[in-house]
Amino acid sequence: MYELRYQISITAPPDIVILSDNVLRGMRDLVQSLAAGRTYETWEELKDANRAWFNDFDSMWGKMRLDLDPASLPLPPSNP
């Protein structure tokens, strides 16, 4: 994850870099909490607990797409 994050920080516009930082922190926090024994009863519960960085991921994904191809149509959310 860190190598990809560093690549983004070198090549992407600042707004995408900020979102990638948020996503990385969220993913890292989730992994650490799972490793510490945190469990979720349902996928919905996990999504709700991680909604902020899931939303940032969707936003980052869309902005990266538009940065690479300004004519591309926005895609629907990834619906994790």
Salt bridges, closest charged atoms under 4 A:
ASP15 OD2 - LYS63 NZ 3.32
ASP21 OD1 - ARG5 NE 2.26
GLU44 OE2 - LYS47 NZ 3.20
GLU45 OE2 - ARG38 NH1 3.72
